[in-house]
Amino acid sequence: MILLELFLSFFKIGLFTIGGGYAMLPLIQQEIIRYGWLSPQEFVDIVGIAEMTPGPIAVNAATFVGFRSAGVWGSLTATAAVVLPSFISVLLVSKVWEHYQNSHVVGSIFAGIRPTVAGLVGGAALTLGSTALQAVQPGVIDIPSVVLAVVVFAAVHFFKADPIKVLIVSAAAGLIIFK
């Protein structure tokens, strides 16, 4: 039963989210919490792990959630389910793309999808951010977490710091601050 739930949930995630892994995060979180596979804090941890490992974040998250929920078969099921809609879509779109790529209708569709993807990514950032900033106690914003998040944002956005170096420095800061 759990394998079917994993397949249907992650297939739906892959089918109805456009814009990549970050756009999928709100739906992934909704499904994970709906079925009780992970707590909100565990979801944030999984996103952090998925972000640090090579590969698309949605695939990595599906693999981790599937493994945590149903072992190796769960990870295989969730991973296959989340990529299957994209695989099918790419096969279908590649057959007709050359003929319709300059179509006004196609341009209009993409013009509508772009801001939607931005909204989905923004929603995921707010959801993850609010959960991640509650480092010690759910419902209570942790000031050191807020300061660290602001410093990291400024370093990456304004000063174009290397994200890998920022991640390493943040991990060291976490060892010192949250020991």
N, C-alpha and C positions, 0 to 999 in steps of 0.2 A: 504494500500500500504506500509506504513512504517513497519508494522509487517512482511510482506513478505520480505522486504529489510533487516530487522534485522535478520530474520531467515536464509535467504540465505547467508548473510555476515558471521554470526557467525557459521553457519554450515560449510562453506568453511574454516574458521579459524580453527575449530576443525578437519576438514578432512585433511588439508594440512600442518599442523604443528606438528612436532614430537619433543618431548623433554620437554614438560611441558609448563607452563604458560609463562616463560621468553622467550622461543623460539617463542611463539605466539605474543608477544608484537609488533614486527614490522608490522605484518599483521593486528593486531587489530588497530594500529595507522593508517595504510594506509586506512583501511575501514572507520574508524571514520571520518577521514579528507575528504575522497572521498565523503561521504554522508553529510558532514557538521554537524554531530551529536554533535561534540565537537571541540573546538579550540585546538591547540597544548598544550597550557598551561593547559587547563582543562583536557586534556588527562594525563598530568604528575600528576595533582592533583588526578585524578581517580586512577592512578597506586599507588600513595601514600596511598590513602584510602583503595584500594584493598589489599595492602601489610599489612596494619595494622589490617584488619579484618580476622577472622578465615576462613580458606578454601583456595582452589586453586586460584591463582591470576587471571587466565583467566576467571574462573567462576565468581569471584567477579566483575571483570571489565565488563564482559558481563551483569551481573545483573544491575550494576550502569548505564552503557550506555543505556541499554534497558529501565530502569526506567526514565532516563533523557530524552529519546527520545519519549517514548510512554506510560509512566506510568507503572502500575502494569502489564498490558498485555505485554508491551514491555520487561519488566524485565523477565517475565516468558518465553517469546518467545526466547529472546537472550540466556538465561541460558540453556534452553532445547536444543537449536540448537548447542551450543558450546560443550555440553557433549555427544550429540547423536552419533557423529562419533566414539568417544572413546568407548562408551558403545557397539556399534555394533562391533567394532574391537576386543575388549576384548572377546566378545562372540565367534567370529569366531576363533581368535587365540587360545583361551583356548581349543578348540576342536582338534587342530592339533599340539599344542606346544610340547607335550610329545614325539610325534613321530619324529619331525624334529629339536628339540632343539640342537642336536649335529651335525647337518648337516653343511658341509663346506660352502654351499651356504648361509645358514642363518647367519653363523659367518661372512662371507664376507659382507653381507648386513648391519649387525650391525657395522662392522668396517668402513663402508662408512658413516653410519648415525651419529656416535659419533662426528667426527670433524665438520660435518654440524651443529649439534646442538650447539656446542661450538661457531661456527661462527654466528649463529642466536642470541644466547644469547649476544655475544659481540656486534653485531650490535644494538641490543635493548639497551644495556648499553650506547653505544655512542649516540644514538638518544635521549634517556631519559636524559642522562647527559648533552648534549648540550642545551636541552630545560630547564632543571631544573636549570642550572647555569645562566640563564637569569631571575633572580628573579624579577627585576623591569621593565626593558624595553626590549622587544623582539629585538634580534640582537645584544645586548650589553651584554657582559659577566660581571657578577657582582662579584667583587673580594671577598667580604665576603662569597659569596656562594661557590666559588672555595676553599677558605681556609677551610670552614666547611666540604666540600666534601673530601678534602685531609686528614684532621684530622680524620674524621670518617672512611675513608678507612684504614688509618694506625692503628687506634685503633682496628678495627675488624680484619684486615688481619694479621698484625704483632704482635699485643698484645693480640689477641683472646678475645677482650672485648665482653661482653654479648650484642648482638644486641638490646635487649629490653631496657637495660639501656642506650645504646648509642642513641636509638630513643628518649627516654625521655629527656636526656640531650640535644639532638639536638633541640627538641621542645622548651625547655627552652631558649636555645641559640637563636633560631628564634624569640622568644618573645622579647629578648633584642636587637638583631641586627636589625631586620626588623620591628620594631614597627611603 
